[in-house]
Amino acid sequence: MVRARTTPLRTHSPHGWFSPYRHVKWVDLDSHGHGVLDVTAERSRTDSYVVSDRTREDATSTRVRSYRTRGGTRKVERVDAPVR
């Protein structure tokens, strides 16, 4: 018998499996979704979304995380609201 993994691989740096990769702040390897990257002269910004059920045409998506880097810096910051 083969046992399937029952716990999700969701994690965040620096305590997760990818901690050597300082630029990776969060990953969800179990859900299906998409990301939106918005770049301006002042900042770059990414919003990550998870799809409710990828097998359904009427599936919805929910924003789960957002990060930004301000121009002239090398610091990634978590933000609370999506790009509008």
N, C-alpha and C positions, 0 to 999 in steps of 0.2 A: 504494500500500500504506500502511495506517495501522499505526503501531507502537504497541503497548500499553505502558503503564508497567510495568516489571518490578521496580522497587525499591519497598518499602513506604513509606508516609507516616508511619510511627511516628517520633515525635520527642519531645523534652522541652524545656521552657523552661530557660534563656533563649536557646538557640542555634537553636531551630526556627523554622518559618515564622510561628508565632503569638507570637513573643517580645514584641510590644507588650502582650499580654494577661497581665499579671503573675499574675492569679488562676488561669490555666491552667497546671498543672504537668506534665501528660502527656496525650497523645492518641494513639489508634491508629485511623486511618481505614480500615484495610484489613480488620480482623477483625470478626466479628459477636459480640456478647455483651450483657452487661447490667451494671448497677451497683446496689449496695445502699447506701442512705443511712440512717444511724442517728443520731438526734439526741437528746441528753439535756441536762439543765441544765449538766452539766460539760463537754461537748464535742460536736462534730459529727464524723461519721466516714463515709467512703465507701470501699467495696471495689469494684474493677472486675474483671469476669470475662469470659473469652473462651470461646466455644462451639467445640467440636472440629469439628463438621460440621453446619451448620444445616439440611442436607437430610435428616438422619437423626433418627428419633424417639428412638433410643438414644444421642444425642449427650451428651457430658459437658461440664462447664464447669470451667475452671481459673482461680483467682484470679491476676491478673497485677500488680495494684498496689493499695495502700491508703494513704489519707491521713487526717489528722485536724486539727482546729482546736480547741484547748482554750478553754473558756469564758473570756471576758474578754481574749482575745488576738486578734490579727489575723494570726497566723503559721500557715501550713500546713506540717505535718510529714509526711514519709513514714514509715509504720509497717510492720513486718514481718509481722504476723499479722492475720487477718481478725477481725471482730467475732464474738464467740461468744455 
